[in-house]
Amino acid sequence: MLLATVLAAGSCAAGSASYRPIPGGALRSVLPADGVAADARVAPFLLRERLVTNREFAAFLEASPGWRRAGASPLFVSPTYLTGPNAADDAPVVRVSWYAAQAYCASEQARLPRWYEWEFAAAADATHPDARDDDAWLSAILRWYADAGKAPPGRVAAAAANYYGIHDLHGLVWEWVEDYSGLFVNADSRATGEQKQLDYCGGAAVSLADRRNYAILMRLALLSAMEARQDGANLGFRCARDPALTDQGATP
């Protein structure tokens, strides 16, 4: 009940961000849908073209003082929330908890993307919807993951958009997803709906598919270690919408 109240406090619209349609379909995920080998099915959705920036999050805080550093409940943020050196207005906001990211997305009549949605969109390069069999592309994005966190992130959309018109799914920051806490489950728990998080370096690793896509596995390792109130110096977010929200009048 408390979380619902805090989320509602951020319900003022936070600008008119651009969302791009993602068609969905079958996904050869690093986390098979059945815990063994089955493709995941991704329904059509809309994804925010750009990461949420410092400027946008500052406007959200003006409208939602309960999420300012001085006013946020320690139930929903850690002591490092919104700390760190001043960054450019057009750089992605970081040091934001999962709760705060969800509240921001609610202000745009949106939500955080689910893992399969993020993975589906992030499989694309500039010209192909799925570039994961391109060794050169995999090597290029992996170079950033090797150095991630060594320098503050630069401005959003400095690099070209991918096939779907989405910027910075790789190469700028890590990103929260809505279902981050239930990503590692074994085959039995997937079948029963029971969410059993497994140790990344132990049992979970042997069931992961497409291990060649190491950059994505690094994302999973990070997210699996997080708690919802935590944040990171290189952890940002973007939002997603279901098509029905656009049909009801949300700005596409």
Rosetta blueprint (number, residue, H / E / L):
1 M L
2 L H
3 L H
4 A H
5 T H
6 V H
7 L H
8 A H
9 A L
10 G L
11 S L
12 C L
13 A L
14 A L
15 G L
16 S L
17 A L
18 S L
19 Y E
20 R E
21 P E
22 I E
23 P L
24 G L
25 G E
26 A E
27 L E
28 R L
29 S L
30 V L
31 L L
32 P L
33 A L
34 D L
35 G L
36 V L
37 A L
38 A L
39 D L
40 A E
41 R E
42 V E
43 A L
44 P L
45 F E
46 L E
47 L E
48 R E
49 E L
50 R L
51 L L
52 V L
53 T E
54 N H
55 R H
56 E H
57 F H
58 A H
59 A H
60 F H
61 L H
62 E H
63 A H
64 S L
65 P H
66 G H
67 W H
68 R L
69 R L
70 A L
71 G L
72 A L
73 S L
74 P L
75 L L
76 F L
77 V L
78 S L
79 P L
80 T L
81 Y L
82 L L
83 T L
84 G L
85 P L
86 N L
87 A L
88 A L
89 D L
90 D L
91 A L
92 P E
93 V L
94 V L
95 R L
96 V L
97 S L
98 W H
99 Y H
100 A H
101 A H
102 Q H
103 A H
104 Y H
105 C H
106 A H
107 S H
108 E L
109 Q L
110 A L
111 R E
112 L L
113 P L
114 R L
115 W H
116 Y H
117 E H
118 W H
119 E H
120 F H
121 A H
122 A H
123 A L
124 A L
125 D L
126 A L
127 T L
128 H L
129 P L
130 D L
131 A L
132 R L
133 D L
134 D L
135 D H
136 A H
137 W H
138 L H
139 S H
140 A H
141 I H
142 L H
143 R H
144 W H
145 Y H
146 A H
147 D H
148 A L
149 G L
150 K L
151 A L
152 P L
153 P L
154 G L
155 R L
156 V L
157 A L
158 A L
159 A L
160 A L
161 A L
162 N L
163 Y L
164 Y L
165 G L
166 I L
167 H L
168 D L
169 L L
170 H L
171 G L
172 L L
173 V L
174 W E
175 E E
176 W L
177 V L
178 E L
179 D L
180 Y H
181 S H
182 G H
183 L L
184 F L
185 V L
186 N L
187 A H
188 D H
189 S H
190 R H
191 A H
192 T H
193 G L
194 E L
195 Q L
196 K L
197 Q L
198 L L
199 D L
200 Y L
201 C L
202 G L
203 G H
204 A H
205 A H
206 V H
207 S H
208 L L
209 A L
210 D L
211 R L
212 R L
213 N L
214 Y H
215 A H
216 I H
217 L H
218 M H
219 R H
220 L H
221 A H
222 L H
223 L H
224 S H
225 A L
226 M L
227 E L
228 A L
229 R L
230 Q L
231 D L
232 G L
233 A L
234 N L
235 L E
236 G E
237 F L
238 R L
239 C L
240 A E
241 R E
242 D L
243 P H
244 A H
245 L H
246 T H
247 D H
248 Q L
249 G L
250 A L
251 T L
252 P L
